[in-house]
């Protein structure tokens, strides 16, 4: 039986939290884009903007902490590229919301 240290366990917990955040942030962005395109409830746009900004800060903090582990494997690249892509999507969504409001 292998002995795992706490750093290894913390890394896997953080990666798990990152992928959960990734899924939830994608859902939040899709709700925001759907709201902007259909404009059924324009009052909720400000609330969605707040949620996007708070979730983006939380995801950035998770990303920074994971990067402190200096993981240079395939998982590290997947996290890096998924975070970059989601950052671009979040900025585009925020610009769409700001132009619509």
N, CA, C and O atoms as a DFTB+ gen file, in Angstrom:
404 C
 N C O
     1  1       0.838      -1.180       0.000
     2  2       0.000       0.000       0.000
     3  2       0.885       1.246       0.000
     4  3       1.852       1.336       0.756
     5  1       0.538       2.198      -0.857
     6  2       1.333       3.408      -0.954
     7  2       0.950       4.402       0.133
     8  3      -0.193       4.456       0.587
     9  1       1.935       5.179       0.531
    10  2       1.694       6.273       1.452
    11  2       1.552       7.554       0.646
    12  3       2.455       7.915      -0.109
    13  1       0.436       8.240       0.798
    14  2       0.221       9.503       0.123
    15  2       0.408      10.631       1.122
    16  3      -0.073      10.565       2.253
    17  1       1.101      11.648       0.695
    18  2       1.286      12.793       1.580
    19  2       0.122      13.763       1.439
    20  3      -0.690      13.637       0.523
    21  1       0.043      14.717       2.332
    22  2      -1.068      15.661       2.345
    23  2      -1.051      16.589       1.132
    24  3      -2.106      17.033       0.677
    25  1       0.141      16.887       0.605
    26  2       0.238      17.744      -0.574
    27  2      -0.426      17.069      -1.778
    28  3      -1.107      17.728      -2.563
    29  1      -0.230      15.775      -1.919
    30  2      -0.821      15.029      -3.019
    31  2      -2.350      15.011      -2.894
    32  3      -3.059      15.202      -3.882
    33  1      -2.841      14.784      -1.696
    34  2      -4.285      14.753      -1.469
    35  2      -4.882      16.144      -1.714
    36  3      -5.943      16.262      -2.328
    37  1      -4.208      17.190      -1.238
    38  2      -4.703      18.557      -1.434
    39  2      -4.758      18.900      -2.923
    40  3      -5.694      19.562      -3.371
    41  1      -3.773      18.459      -3.680
    42  2      -3.765      18.726      -5.116
    43  2      -4.983      18.097      -5.781
    44  3      -5.652      18.748      -6.584
    45  1      -5.275      16.853      -5.460
    46  2      -6.411      16.181      -6.080
    47  2      -7.735      16.797      -5.651
    48  3      -8.664      16.875      -6.456
    49  1      -7.842      17.232      -4.410
    50  2      -9.064      17.899      -3.959
    51  2      -9.246      19.214      -4.716
    52  3     -10.352      19.532      -5.154
    53  1      -8.159      19.982      -4.873
    54  2      -8.249      21.245      -5.597
    55  2      -8.595      21.036      -7.067
    56  3      -9.371      21.806      -7.633
    57  1      -8.039      20.021      -7.682
    58  2      -8.365      19.732      -9.084
    59  2      -9.835      19.324      -9.206
    60  3     -10.514      19.721     -10.153
    61  1     -10.321      18.540      -8.260
    62  2     -11.741      18.182      -8.262
    63  2     -12.634      19.399      -8.108
    64  3     -13.639      19.525      -8.808
    65  1     -12.277      20.294      -7.201
    66  2     -13.038      21.529      -7.024
    67  2     -12.979      22.401      -8.279
    68  3     -13.958      23.059      -8.632
    69  1     -11.831      22.402      -8.944
    70  2     -11.693      23.197     -10.168
    71  2     -12.642      22.696     -11.247
    72  3     -13.303      23.499     -11.904
    73  1     -12.722      21.389     -11.441
    74  2     -13.580      20.872     -12.497
    75  2     -15.057      21.035     -12.146
    76  3     -15.880      21.209     -13.045
    77  1     -15.408      20.982     -10.870
    78  2     -16.780      21.293     -10.463
    79  2     -17.083      22.759     -10.747
    80  3     -18.151      23.088     -11.263
    81  1     -16.133      23.645     -10.406
    82  2     -16.311      25.068     -10.697
    83  2     -16.431      25.301     -12.198
    84  3     -17.248      26.111     -12.638
    85  1     -15.634      24.606     -12.976
    86  2     -15.663      24.751     -14.433
    87  2     -17.048      24.434     -14.981
    88  3     -17.574      25.182     -15.805
    89  1     -17.628      23.355     -14.541
    90  2     -18.965      22.962     -14.991
    91  2     -20.004      23.999     -14.579
    92  3     -20.826      24.415     -15.397
    93  1     -19.972      24.418     -13.320
    94  2     -20.957      25.382     -12.841
    95  2     -20.796      26.743     -13.505
    96  3     -21.790      27.421     -13.771
    97  1     -19.565      27.151     -13.775
    98  2     -19.336      28.437     -14.434
    99  2     -19.813      28.400     -15.884
   100  3     -20.343      29.389     -16.389
   101  1     -19.627      27.263     -16.552
   102  2     -20.152      27.116     -17.920
   103  2     -21.674      27.215     -17.924
   104  3     -22.255      27.840     -18.811
   105  1     -22.315      26.604     -16.939
   106  2     -23.772      26.685     -16.843
   107  2     -24.206      28.122     -16.587
   108  3     -25.176      28.590     -17.183
   109  1     -23.497      28.832     -15.702
   110  2     -23.820      30.226     -15.412
   111  2     -23.660      31.103     -16.648
   112  3     -24.503      31.958     -16.917
   113  1     -22.590      30.896     -17.397
   114  2     -22.390      31.679     -18.622
   115  2     -23.465      31.382     -19.659
   116  3     -23.916      32.284     -20.364
   117  1     -23.876      30.124     -19.755
   118  2     -24.929      29.797     -20.725
   119  2     -26.268      30.406     -20.309
   120  3     -27.041      30.834     -21.166
   121  1     -26.552      30.449     -19.008
   122  2     -27.769      31.108     -18.545
   123  2     -27.719      32.599     -18.871
   124  3     -28.714      33.178     -19.307
   125  1     -26.557      33.217     -18.660
   126  2     -26.414      34.644     -18.938
   127  2     -26.563      34.940     -20.432
   128  3     -27.225      35.907     -20.809
   129  1     -25.953      34.117     -21.275
   130  2     -26.069      34.327     -22.721
   131  2     -27.502      34.117     -23.178
   132  3     -28.008      34.866     -24.014
   133  1     -28.154      33.104     -22.634
   134  2     -29.559      32.855     -22.969
   135  2     -30.429      34.036     -22.546
   136  3     -31.346      34.423     -23.271
   137  1     -30.148      34.601     -21.392
   138  2     -30.912      35.751     -20.914
   139  2     -30.693      36.972     -21.812
   140  3     -31.633      37.713     -22.099
   141  1     -29.468      37.172     -22.245
   142  2     -29.172      38.319     -23.108
   143  2     -29.829      38.154     -24.471
   144  3     -30.388      39.112     -25.006
   145  1     -29.772      36.967     -25.035
   146  2     -30.309      36.757     -26.376
   147  2     -31.835      36.783     -26.412
   148  3     -32.420      37.303     -27.361
   149  1     -32.477      36.235     -25.402
   150  2     -33.931      36.186     -25.402
   151  2     -34.559      37.389     -24.720
   152  3     -35.699      37.742     -25.022
   153  1     -33.845      38.018     -23.814
   154  2     -34.276      39.243     -23.119
   155  2     -35.653      39.123     -22.482
   156  3     -36.439      40.071     -22.492
   157  1     -35.936      37.952     -21.930
   158  2     -37.218      37.781     -21.251
   159  2     -37.243      38.521     -19.922
   160  3     -38.260      39.107     -19.550
   161  1     -36.111      38.494     -19.202
   162  2     -36.039      39.167     -17.907
   163  2     -34.789      40.039     -17.873
   164  3     -33.735      39.589     -17.421
   165  1     -34.893      41.274     -18.343
   166  2     -33.705      42.137     -18.358
   167  2     -33.265      42.579     -16.966
   168  3     -32.132      43.027     -16.790
   169  1     -34.151      42.459     -15.974
   170  2     -33.799      42.873     -14.614
   171  2     -32.755      41.960     -13.989
   172  3     -32.022      42.386     -13.096
   173  1     -32.676      40.743     -14.431
   174  2     -31.763      39.775     -13.836
   175  2     -30.332      39.916     -14.358
   176  3     -29.423      39.269     -13.838
   177  1     -30.122      40.743     -15.367
   178  2     -28.798      40.893     -15.984
   179  2     -27.769      41.415     -14.987
   180  3     -26.627      40.957     -14.987
   181  1     -28.152      42.353     -14.148
   182  2     -27.234      42.877     -13.134
   183  2     -26.833      41.823     -12.134
   184  3     -25.676      41.763     -11.717
   185  1     -27.783      40.989     -11.745
   186  2     -27.485      39.900     -10.816
   187  2     -26.566      38.869     -11.455
   188  3     -25.642      38.371     -10.812
   189  1     -26.816      38.552     -12.704
   190  2     -25.945      37.609     -13.416
   191  2     -24.532      38.164     -13.559
   192  3     -23.556      37.419     -13.474
   193  1     -24.426      39.465     -13.775
   194  2     -23.110      40.107     -13.874
   195  2     -22.349      39.981     -12.556
   196  3     -21.145      39.725     -12.555
   197  1     -23.044      40.160     -11.446
   198  2     -22.430      39.996     -10.127
   199  2     -21.992      38.555      -9.907
   200  3     -20.885      38.313      -9.427
   201  1     -22.844      37.600     -10.249
   202  2     -22.500      36.184     -10.079
   203  2     -21.307      35.794     -10.941
   204  3     -20.430      35.051     -10.500
   205  1     -21.277      36.293     -12.159
   206  2     -20.155      35.978     -13.049
   207  2     -18.857      36.523     -12.478
   208  3     -17.835      35.836     -12.481
   209  1     -18.895      37.753     -11.990
   210  2     -17.664      38.340     -11.452
   211  2     -17.193      37.611     -10.193
   212  3     -15.997      37.367     -10.037
   213  1     -18.107      37.265      -9.303
   214  2     -17.713      36.543      -8.091
   215  2     -17.189      35.140      -8.412
   216  3     -16.199      34.691      -7.835
   217  1     -17.858      34.462      -9.331
   218  2     -17.399      33.130      -9.721
   219  2     -16.077      33.192     -10.454
   220  3     -15.253      32.288     -10.319
   221  1     -15.861      34.240     -11.226
   222  2     -14.585      34.386     -11.922
   223  2     -13.444      34.590     -10.929
   224  3     -12.353      34.052     -11.118
   225  1     -13.688      35.356      -9.882
   226  2     -12.673      35.555      -8.839
   227  2     -12.368      34.234      -8.138
   228  3     -11.204      33.914      -7.898
   229  1     -13.395      33.475      -7.813
   230  2     -13.184      32.182      -7.146
   231  2     -12.425      31.211      -8.047
   232  3     -11.536      30.498      -7.582
   233  1     -12.768      31.180      -9.318
   234  2     -12.060      30.306     -10.250
   235  2     -10.619      30.730     -10.450
   236  3      -9.734      29.887     -10.592
   237  1     -10.379      32.029     -10.462
   238  2      -9.014      32.522     -10.598
   239  2      -8.179      32.119      -9.393
   240  3      -7.023      31.720      -9.534
   241  1      -8.764      32.223      -8.218
   242  2      -8.038      31.802      -7.007
   243  2      -7.735      30.305      -7.033
   244  3      -6.636      29.888      -6.665
   245  1      -8.699      29.500      -7.463
   246  2      -8.449      28.061      -7.595
   247  2      -7.336      27.791      -8.607
   248  3      -6.453      26.969      -8.363
   249  1      -7.385      28.482      -9.733
   250  2      -6.382      28.306     -10.778
   251  2      -4.991      28.679     -10.271
   252  3      -4.025      27.960     -10.525
   253  1      -4.884      29.793      -9.559
   254  2      -3.588      30.244      -9.053
   255  2      -3.024      29.243      -8.052
   256  3      -1.833      28.935      -8.086
   257  1      -3.869      28.735      -7.168
   258  2      -3.394      27.772      -6.169
   259  2      -2.961      26.477      -6.850
   260  3      -1.954      25.885      -6.462
   261  1      -3.699      26.031      -7.850
   262  2      -3.305      24.817      -8.565
   263  2      -1.985      25.039      -9.300
   264  3      -1.152      24.135      -9.362
   265  1      -1.788      26.233      -9.857
   266  2      -0.540      26.526     -10.560
   267  2       0.655      26.568      -9.608
   268  3       1.791      26.381     -10.045
   269  1       0.424      26.806      -8.328
   270  2       1.521      26.795      -7.360
   271  2       2.136      25.403      -7.201
   272  3       3.275      25.275      -6.753
   273  1       1.391      24.371      -7.562
   274  2       1.915      23.012      -7.483
   275  2       2.886      22.704      -8.620
   276  3       3.581      21.689      -8.572
   277  1       2.946      23.551      -9.630
   278  2       3.851      23.416     -10.781
   279  2       3.714      22.061     -11.481
   280  3       4.700      21.380     -11.761
   281  1       2.477      21.699     -11.747
   282  2       2.191      20.445     -12.435
   283  2       2.363      20.659     -13.935
   284  3       1.607      21.421     -14.538
   285  1       3.335      20.007     -14.538
   286  2       3.634      20.184     -15.962
   287  2       3.158      19.003     -16.807
   288  3       3.680      18.768     -17.896
   289  1       2.193      18.278     -16.319
   290  2       1.703      17.117     -17.058
   291  2       0.539      17.529     -17.967
   292  3       0.249      18.715     -18.119
   293  1      -0.111      16.549     -18.558
   294  2      -1.260      16.794     -19.414
   295  2      -2.379      17.465     -18.626
   296  3      -3.066      18.341     -19.151
   297  1      -2.564      17.068     -17.388
   298  2      -3.592      17.676     -16.548
   299  2      -3.340      19.166     -16.355
   300  3      -4.281      19.960     -16.369
   301  1      -2.098      19.545     -16.177
   302  2      -1.764      20.961     -16.029
   303  2      -2.096      21.764     -17.269
   304  3      -2.572      22.896     -17.172
   305  1      -1.845      21.182     -18.440
   306  2      -2.177      21.872     -19.692
   307  2      -3.685      21.956     -19.904
   308  3      -4.192      22.962     -20.401
   309  1      -4.407      20.884     -19.523
   310  2      -5.869      20.903     -19.641
   311  2      -6.446      22.006     -18.759
   312  3      -7.341      22.738     -19.182
   313  1      -5.941      22.126     -17.549
   314  2      -6.416      23.168     -16.640
   315  2      -6.072      24.544     -17.190
   316  3      -6.903      25.451     -17.149
   317  1      -4.868      24.708     -17.700
   318  2      -4.444      26.000     -18.245
   319  2      -5.303      26.427     -19.432
   320  3      -5.771      27.565     -19.479
   321  1      -5.514      25.526     -20.390
   322  2      -6.275      25.875     -21.581
   323  2      -7.766      26.027     -21.292
   324  3      -8.421      26.883     -21.886
   325  1      -8.308      25.220     -20.398
   326  2      -9.726      25.368     -20.059
   327  2      -9.963      26.681     -19.321
   328  3     -10.981      27.337     -19.540
   329  1      -9.040      27.068     -18.455
   330  2      -9.180      28.342     -17.764
   331  2      -9.060      29.512     -18.751
   332  3      -9.821      30.476     -18.663
   333  1      -8.126      29.430     -19.671
   334  2      -7.973      30.485     -20.671
   335  2      -9.201      30.624     -21.553
   336  3      -9.653      31.734     -21.830
   337  1      -9.733      29.503     -21.990
   338  2     -10.935      29.534     -22.822
   339  2     -12.137      30.068     -22.078
   340  3     -12.932      30.830     -22.629
   341  1     -12.270      29.671     -20.835
   342  2     -13.393      30.149     -20.041
   343  2     -13.247      31.625     -19.696
   344  3     -14.248      32.324     -19.543
   345  1     -12.017      32.105     -19.571
   346  2     -11.794      33.531     -19.342
   347  2     -12.253      34.346     -20.540
   348  3     -12.908      35.376     -20.383
   349  1     -11.912      33.890     -21.725
   350  2     -12.346      34.581     -22.941
   351  2     -13.874      34.562     -23.042
   352  3     -14.487      35.574     -23.381
   353  1     -14.483      33.416     -22.749
   354  2     -15.943      33.308     -22.807
   355  2     -16.601      34.225     -21.776
   356  3     -17.636      34.828     -22.058
   357  1     -16.013      34.332     -20.595
   358  2     -16.579      35.196     -19.557
   359  2     -16.487      36.662     -19.948
   360  3     -17.426      37.425     -19.721
   361  1     -15.366      37.063     -20.535
   362  2     -15.207      38.465     -20.956
   363  2     -16.203      38.796     -22.070
   364  3     -16.804      39.870     -22.058
   365  1     -16.378      37.905     -23.012
   366  2     -17.345      38.128     -24.091
   367  2     -18.760      38.216     -23.529
   368  3     -19.547      39.062     -23.954
   369  1     -19.084      37.351     -22.580
   370  2     -20.420      37.369     -21.966
   371  2     -20.654      38.665     -21.213
   372  3     -21.734      39.249     -21.301
   373  1     -19.647      39.124     -20.468
   374  2     -19.795      40.379     -19.733
   375  2     -19.989      41.548     -20.707
   376  3     -20.799      42.436     -20.443
   377  1     -19.266      41.560     -21.816
   378  2     -19.456      42.620     -22.803
   379  2     -20.849      42.568     -23.422
   380  3     -21.453      43.611     -23.675
   381  1     -21.368      41.354     -23.670
   382  2     -22.723      41.223     -24.189
   383  2     -23.740      41.765     -23.199
   384  3     -24.674      42.470     -23.583
   385  1     -23.559      41.439     -21.928
   386  2     -24.488      41.925     -20.908
   387  2     -24.419      43.437     -20.778
   388  3     -25.444      44.110     -20.674
   389  1     -23.205      43.965     -20.784
   390  2     -23.040      45.415     -20.635
   391  2     -23.626      46.179     -21.829
   392  3     -24.156      47.276     -21.650
   393  1     -23.542      45.629     -23.025
   394  2     -24.111      46.291     -24.195
   395  2     -25.629      46.193     -24.234
   396  3     -26.298      47.054     -24.804
   397  1     -26.168      45.144     -23.628
   398  2     -27.609      44.931     -23.647
   399  2     -28.312      45.763     -22.573
   400  3     -29.458      46.174     -22.754
   401  1     -27.626      46.008     -21.462
   402  2     -28.250      46.731     -20.340
   403  2     -28.226      48.188     -20.528
   404  3     -28.711      48.929     -19.672
